[in-house]
């Protein structure tokens, strides 16, 4: 269900952003802030669309609730865009560290939800909590590399970004469709 939304959310922006940060390192903070603001706007819109779709289609009550609770994952994925600054600087240790703690916290929160018999909705919430852990672990060291100021709205920059990312987006969308067609 969320794979399509995640593909739309990225739009090929991450690949273009890494290149732009590496090319214009002195503007990386401004670029990251602007691109992150753009991704947050898109993620909030997609979150509402996902919740609406989950509540319109004839899903079972538990599944509808779980899909609705899980919708904010799109916002956390947008926030995870911060990792592109580490990619541009070839500082993958921060990405690996965040991924490690994300997986460990996912497991711990999942075990807690299951052991306490909290149900599907709380299992979904446990994954959101793990995403929050991942974001914090990415955000804290990112402040050493760039100054992030939100919101940074630069529509001209956003249009330029979308134009550069569009071919990558089309390719990603086709791959996602082919991969999930069956």
Secondary structure by P-SEA (a helix, b strand, c coil): caaaaaaaaacaaaaaaaaaaaacccaaaaaaaaaaaaaaaaaaaaaaaaaaaaaaccccaaaaaaaaaacaaaaaaaaaccaaaaaaaccaaaaaaaaaaaaaaaaaaaaaaaaacccaaaaaaaaaaaaaaaaaaaaaaccccbbbbcccccaaaaaaaaaaaaaaaaaaaaaaaaaacc
